[in-house]
Amino acid sequence: MPKLHRQRTVVLILSDAGAATATYSQERIEGISKFLTALSPCIRQLIWLNPLPPQRWEQTSAWTIDAVLNGKMLTYEPASLQTAARAIPQENMIKTWQMYSHL
């Protein structure tokens, strides 16, 4: 990760974050938190696309991850992709992970 250029690196995560199996995993949330906290100083922007609709996120790890990301997990559909393409670098979202690194 140290070789990534902070101003040029955009990370795209395509993951259901546990929504497909309708599971809640504190271990998954902690692992993602540690990964994104380590990644955040090395990137300009993070885009998280979830292929499942938000209704499927309820009571799963995806729901918690979306909450920590301040509702910035996007669904994998044309409108969300357009939103991601126009997005300002999401430094606030990345800093949020640093605040929740204890999860």
TORTI-516700 format. One record per residue: residue number from 1; residue in one letter; chain; y, x, z of N, C-alpha, C, O in turn. Coordinates in Angstrom, 1 decimal, padded with zeros to 4 digits. Each point is the difference from the previous one (the first is absolute). Last residue first. Layout:
TORTI-516700
SITE resi resn chain    nc2    nc1    nc3   cac2   cac1   cac3    cc2    cc1    cc3    oc2    oc1    oc3
SITE  NUM    A     A      Y      X      Z      Y      X      Z      Y      X      Z      Y      X      Z
...
//
This chain:
TORTI-516700
SITE resi resn chain    nc2    nc1    nc3   cac2   cac1   cac3    cc2    cc1    cc3    oc2    oc1    oc3
SITE  103    L     A -000.9 -013.9  016.2 -001.0 -001.1 -000.2 -001.4  000.5 -000.2 -000.9 -000.8 -000.2
SITE  102    H     A  005.1  003.4  000.8 -000.9 -000.2  001.1 -001.0 -001.0 -000.2 -000.9 -000.1  000.8
SITE  101    S     A  004.6  001.1 -003.8 -001.1  001.0 -000.1 -001.0 -000.1  001.1 -001.1  000.5 -000.1
SITE  100    Y     A  005.3 -003.1 -001.3 -001.2 -000.6  000.4 -001.2  001.0  000.0 -001.1 -000.4 -000.1
SITE   99    M     A  005.6  001.6 -001.3  000.2 -000.7  001.3 -001.3 -000.5  000.6 -000.2 -000.1  001.2
SITE   98    Q     A  000.2  002.0 -005.5  000.1  001.1  001.0  000.3 -000.6  001.4 -000.5  000.5  001.0
SITE   97    W     A  000.2 -003.4 -004.7 -001.3  000.6  000.3  000.1  001.1  001.1 -000.8  000.1  000.9
SITE   96    T     A  004.8 -001.9 -002.7 -000.7 -001.0  000.9 -001.4  000.5  000.4 -000.4 -000.1  001.2
SITE   95    K     A  003.0  002.5 -004.4  000.4  000.2  001.4 -000.7 -000.9  001.0 -000.3  000.3  001.1
SITE   94    I     A -000.4 -001.1 -005.7 -000.6  001.3  000.4  000.3  000.3  001.5 -000.8  000.4  000.7
SITE   93    M     A  003.0 -004.0 -002.7 -001.5 -000.4  000.2 -000.7  001.3  000.5 -000.8 -000.1  000.9
SITE   92    N     A  005.3  000.5 -002.1 -000.1 -000.7  001.2 -001.5 -000.3  000.3 -000.4  000.0  001.2
SITE   91    E     A  001.6  002.1 -005.2  000.0  000.9  001.1 -000.1 -000.8  001.3 -000.7  000.5  001.0
SITE   90    Q     A  000.0 -001.4 -006.1 -000.2 -000.8  001.2 -000.1  000.9  001.3 -001.0  000.0  000.7
SITE   89    P     A  003.5 -000.1 -005.9 -001.0  000.7  000.8  000.0 -000.5  001.4  001.0 -000.3  000.6
SITE   88    I     A  000.3 -003.2 -004.1  000.7  001.2  000.5 -001.0  000.8  000.8 -000.9 -000.6  000.6
SITE   87    A     A -000.7 -003.0 -004.5  000.3  000.3  001.4  000.8  001.4  000.2 -000.2  000.9 -000.7
SITE   86    R     A -001.7 -003.3 -003.3  001.5  000.0  000.2  000.3  000.5  001.4  001.2  000.1  000.3
SITE   85    A     A -005.7 -000.5 -001.7  000.6  000.9 -001.0  001.5  000.1  000.2  000.6  001.0 -000.3
SITE   84    A     A -003.2 -003.9  003.0 -000.3  001.4  000.3  000.7  000.9 -001.0  000.5  001.0  000.4
SITE   83    T     A -000.3 -005.6 -001.2  000.7  000.3  001.2 -000.1  001.5  000.4  001.0  000.7  000.3
SITE   82    Q     A -003.6 -002.4 -003.9  001.4  000.1 -000.3  000.9  000.4  001.2  000.9  000.8 -000.2
SITE   81    L     A -005.4 -001.7  001.0  000.1  001.3 -000.8  001.5  000.2 -000.4  000.5  001.1  000.0
SITE   80    S     A -001.6 -005.2  002.0  000.0  001.1  001.0  000.2  001.3 -000.7  000.7  000.9  000.5
SITE   79    A     A -001.2 -004.7 -003.3  001.3  000.0  000.8  000.1  001.1  001.0  001.0  000.6  000.1
SITE   78    P     A -005.2 -001.1 -002.6  001.2  000.5 -000.8  001.3  000.0  000.8  000.8  000.9 -000.1
SITE   77    E     A -005.2 -000.2  002.9  000.3 -001.0 -001.0  001.3  000.4 -000.7  000.8  000.8  000.6
SITE   76    Y     A -003.5  000.6  003.8 -000.2  000.6 -001.3  000.1 -001.1 -001.1 -001.0 -000.5 -000.4
SITE   75    T     A  003.6  000.8  005.4 -001.2 -000.5 -000.7 -000.1  000.6 -001.4  001.0  000.4 -000.6
SITE   74    L     A  001.4  002.1  004.9  000.2 -000.9 -001.1 -001.3 -000.5 -000.6 -001.0  000.7  000.1
SITE   73    M     A  003.5  001.3  004.7 -001.2  000.1 -000.8  000.1 -001.1 -001.1  000.3 -001.2  000.3
SITE   72    K     A  003.1  001.7  003.1  000.1  000.7 -001.3 -001.3  000.3 -000.8  000.0  000.6 -001.0
SITE   71    G     A  001.4 -002.5  005.7 -000.2 -001.0 -001.1  000.1  000.6 -001.4  000.2 -000.7 -001.0
SITE   70    N     A  000.2  003.4  005.0  001.1 -001.0 -000.1 -000.2 -000.9 -001.2  001.0 -000.3 -000.6
SITE   69    L     A -004.1  003.7  002.4  000.7  000.3 -001.2  001.2 -000.9 -000.3  000.6  000.0 -001.0
SITE   68    V     A -003.6 -000.9  004.5  000.5  001.3  000.3  000.9  000.5 -001.1  001.0  000.7  000.2
SITE   67    A     A -003.3 -004.7 -000.9  001.0 -000.2  001.0  000.7  001.4  000.4  001.2  000.0  000.1
SITE   66    D     A -004.9  000.0 -003.1  001.2 -000.6 -000.6  001.1 -000.2  001.0  001.2  000.3 -000.3
SITE   65    I     A -005.3  001.2  002.0  000.6  001.1 -000.8  001.3 -000.6 -000.7  001.0  000.7 -000.1
SITE   64    T     A -003.6 -003.8  002.4  000.7  001.0  000.9  000.7  001.1 -000.7  001.1  000.3  000.3
SITE   63    W     A -003.8 -003.3 -002.8  001.1 -000.8  000.6  000.9  001.0  000.9  001.2 -000.1  000.0
SITE   62    A     A -005.2  001.7 -001.9  001.1 -000.1 -001.0  001.2 -000.7  000.6  001.1  000.4 -000.3
SITE   61    S     A -005.2 -000.2  002.7  000.8  001.3  000.1  001.2 -000.1 -001.0  001.0  000.5  000.3
SITE   60    T     A -002.6 -005.2  001.1 -000.7  001.2 -000.5  000.8  001.2  000.2  001.2 -000.2  000.4
SITE   59    Q     A  000.0 -004.7  000.2 -001.0  000.5  001.1 -000.9  001.1 -000.5 -001.1  000.2  000.5
SITE   58    E     A  003.7 -002.2 -004.5  000.1 -000.4  001.4 -001.2  000.4  000.8 -001.1 -000.1 -000.4
SITE   57    W     A  001.8  000.8 -004.4  000.3  001.1  000.9 -000.1 -000.4  001.5 -000.1  000.8  000.9
SITE   56    R     A -000.4 -003.7 -004.9 -001.2  000.7  000.4  000.2  001.1  001.0 -000.9  000.6  000.5
SITE   55    Q     A  004.5 -003.0 -002.5 -000.8 -001.0  000.8 -001.3  000.7  000.5 -000.4 -000.3  001.1
SITE   54    P     A  003.4  002.5 -004.2  000.3  000.1  001.4 -000.8 -000.9  000.9 -000.1  000.3  001.2
SITE   53    P     A -002.1  001.3 -005.8  001.2 -000.7  000.3  000.2  000.0  001.5 -000.9  000.2  000.8
SITE   52    L     A -001.6  003.9 -003.4 -000.2 -001.3  000.5  001.2 -000.7  000.4  001.0  000.6  000.3
SITE   51    P     A -001.2  004.0 -001.9 -000.5 -000.9 -001.0 -000.3 -001.4  000.4 -000.2 -000.9 -000.8
SITE   50    N     A  003.9  004.6  002.5 -001.2 -000.6  000.5 -000.5 -001.0 -001.1  000.8 -000.9 -000.3
SITE   49    L     A  002.7  005.5  000.6 -000.4 -001.2 -000.7 -001.3 -000.5  000.6 -001.0  000.7  000.0
SITE   48    W     A  005.3  002.8  001.3 -001.4 -000.5  000.4 -000.2 -001.3 -000.7  000.7 -001.0  000.3
SITE   47    I     A  002.7  005.6 -000.6 -000.2 -001.4 -000.5 -001.5 -000.3  000.4 -000.9  000.7 -000.4
SITE   46    L     A  005.0  003.2  001.7 -001.4 -000.5  000.2  000.0 -001.4 -000.5  000.8 -000.9  000.3
SITE   45    Q     A  002.6  005.6 -000.9 -000.3 -001.4  000.0 -001.5 -000.3  000.2 -000.8  000.7 -000.5
SITE   44    R     A  002.7  003.8  000.6  001.2 -000.8 -000.1 -000.2 -001.5  000.2  000.8 -000.6  000.6
SITE   43    I     A -003.7  005.0  001.6  000.2 -001.0 -001.1  001.3 -000.6  000.0  000.7 -000.1  001.0
SITE   42    C     A -002.6  003.2  002.4 -000.3  000.6 -001.3  000.3 -000.9 -001.2 -000.2  000.5 -001.1
SITE   41    P     A  000.4 -001.6  005.9  001.0  001.0 -000.2 -000.1  000.6 -001.4  000.9  000.8 -000.5
SITE   40    S     A -004.1 -004.2  001.9  001.4 -000.5 -000.2  001.0  001.1 -000.2  000.9 -000.2 -000.8
SITE   39    L     A -005.8  000.6  001.8  000.4 -000.1 -001.4  001.5 -000.2 -000.1  000.6  000.6 -000.9
SITE   38    A     A -002.8 -000.7  005.2 -000.1  001.4 -000.6  000.6  000.1 -001.4  000.6  000.9 -000.4
SITE   37    T     A -000.9 -005.1  002.4  001.0  000.8  000.8  000.0  001.4 -000.5  001.0  000.6 -000.1
SITE   36    L     A -004.2 -003.6 -001.7  001.4 -000.2 -000.5  001.0  000.7  000.8  001.1  000.4 -000.6
SITE   35    F     A -005.6  000.0  002.0  000.1  000.5 -001.3  001.5 -000.2 -000.6  000.5  000.9 -000.5
SITE   34    K     A -001.6 -002.7  004.8  000.0  001.5  000.0  000.2  000.6 -001.4  000.8  000.9 -000.2
SITE   33    S     A -001.3 -005.6  000.5  001.2  000.4  000.7  000.1  001.6  000.0  001.1  000.5 -000.3
SITE   32    I     A -005.0 -002.5 -001.2  001.0 -000.1 -001.0  001.3  000.4  000.6  000.8  000.7 -000.7
SITE   31    G     A -004.4 -000.7  003.6 -000.2  001.0 -001.0  001.1 -000.1 -001.1  000.5  001.1 -000.4
SITE   30    E     A -000.6 -004.4  003.8  000.4  001.4  000.6 -000.1  001.1 -001.1  000.8  000.8 -000.1
SITE   29    I     A -002.3 -005.2 -001.0  001.5  000.0  000.1  000.4  001.4  000.6  001.0  000.5 -000.5
SITE   28    R     A -005.6 -001.2  000.1  000.6  000.0 -001.3  001.5  000.2  000.1  000.6  000.8 -000.7
SITE   27    E     A -002.9 -001.6  004.7 -000.3  001.4 -000.5  000.6  000.2 -001.4  000.6  001.0 -000.3
SITE   26    Q     A -000.5 -005.3  002.3  001.0  000.9  000.6 -000.2  001.4 -000.5  001.0  000.7 -000.1
SITE   25    S     A -002.5 -005.2 -002.4 -000.5  001.2  000.5  001.1  000.9  000.6  000.9  000.5 -000.8
SITE   24    Y     A -002.6 -005.7 -001.3  001.1  000.7  000.7 -000.6  001.2  000.7 -000.9 -000.1  000.7
SITE   23    T     A -000.7 -003.2 -005.2 -000.2  000.7  001.3  001.3  000.6  000.5  001.0  000.3 -000.7
SITE   22    A     A -002.7 -002.7 -003.6  000.6 -000.9  001.1 -000.3  000.7  001.4 -000.4 -000.7  000.9
SITE   21    T     A -000.4  002.4 -005.5 -001.1 -000.3  000.9  000.4 -000.8  001.2 -000.8 -000.3  000.9
SITE   20    A     A  004.0  001.4 -004.2 -001.2 -000.5 -000.7 -001.2 -000.3  000.8 -000.7 -000.9 -000.3
SITE   19    A     A  004.8  002.9  002.1  000.1 -001.4 -000.3 -001.2 -000.6 -000.7 -000.4 -001.1  000.2
SITE   18    G     A  001.6  005.8  001.1 -001.0 -000.7  000.8  000.0 -001.5 -000.3 -000.8 -000.7  000.6
SITE   17    A     A  003.6  003.8 -003.0  000.2  000.3  001.4 -000.9 -000.8  000.9  000.4 -000.3  001.1
SITE   16    D     A  000.1  000.7 -006.1  000.1 -001.3  000.7  000.2  000.2  001.5  000.2 -001.0  000.7
SITE   15    S     A  001.5  004.3 -004.9 -001.0 -000.2  001.0  000.2 -001.4  000.6  001.1 -000.5  000.2
SITE   14    L     A  001.3  004.5 -003.3 -000.6 -001.3 -000.4 -001.2 -000.2  000.9 -001.0  000.6 -000.1
SITE   13    I     A  005.7  002.7  000.0 -001.3 -000.3  000.7 -000.4 -001.4 -000.5  000.7 -001.0  000.1
SITE   12    L     A  002.9  005.1 -001.7 -000.5 -001.3 -000.2 -001.3 -000.2  000.7 -001.0  000.7 -000.4
SITE   11    V     A  005.5  002.8  000.5 -001.4 -000.2  000.3 -000.3 -001.5 -000.2  000.8 -000.9  000.5
SITE   10    V     A  002.9  004.9 -002.2 -000.2 -001.4  000.3 -001.5 -000.2  000.2 -000.8  000.3 -000.8
SITE    9    T     A  004.4  004.1  000.4 -001.3 -000.5  000.2  000.1 -001.5  000.5  000.6 -000.3  001.0
SITE    8    R     A  003.1  003.5 -001.9 -000.7 -000.4 -001.2 -001.3 -000.7  000.2 -000.6 -000.4 -001.0
SITE    7    Q     A  003.6  002.4  004.4  000.9 -000.8 -000.9 -000.7 -000.6 -001.2  000.6 -000.8 -000.7
SITE    6    R     A -002.9  003.8  003.9  000.5 -001.2  000.7  000.9 -000.9 -000.9 -000.1 -001.2  000.2
SITE    5    H     A -004.0  004.4 -001.6  001.4  000.1 -000.1  000.6 -001.3  000.6 -000.2 -001.1 -000.6
SITE    4    L     A -004.7  003.7  001.6  000.7 -001.1 -000.6  001.5  000.1  000.1  000.5  000.5  001.0
SITE    3    K     A -003.7  002.5  001.0  000.4  000.4 -001.3  000.7 -001.2 -000.8  000.5  000.2 -001.1
SITE    2    P     A -002.5 -000.5  005.6  001.2  000.8  000.0  000.5  000.4 -001.4  001.2  000.3 -000.1
SITE    1    M     A -005.4 -002.7  000.9  001.2 -000.8  000.0  001.3  000.8  000.0  001.0 -000.4 -000.6
//
